Amino acid sequence: MASIVVFITGANRGLGQGLVKGFIAKPDHIVIVAVREPAHSTAQALAEPPAGEGSRIIVVKYDASVEQPVFDAVKEASD
């Protein structure tokens, strides 16, 4: 089965964090999480929720004024 790719901004808190937990628990999902600072403890904690079979998280540094990290993450998800 092909993976479903989900891109979530503001993923390290609030609604974004809840969406990450919901999607990563499902099987065959690639969840691209966009955060301002991937090294921050809240961003690193995103990898802790149990992942469904075949699911994985890709964390990207996200600045709305810079497009390239998003394109790179989508390319990584499709590999």
C-alpha positions, 0 to 999 in steps of 0.5 A: 500500500502506498504511504499517505504523506501529511505536512503539518506546520506548527507541529511542536505544540497545540493543534499541530502536535495533536495532528502529528500524534493522530496521523503517526499512529495510523499505518502507512503515513509519512508525517512531515513536521515543520517546526522553527527549531528542530533541535528544541526539546518539543520538536525532538519529542515528536518522534516519541509517540508510537508509530503505526506500522510503516509510518515515519516522521520527517522533521524539517526546519520551517520558515515560511519565507524559505521554500526549499526545506519543504521541497527537500522534505517532500522529496525525501518522503517520496524516496 
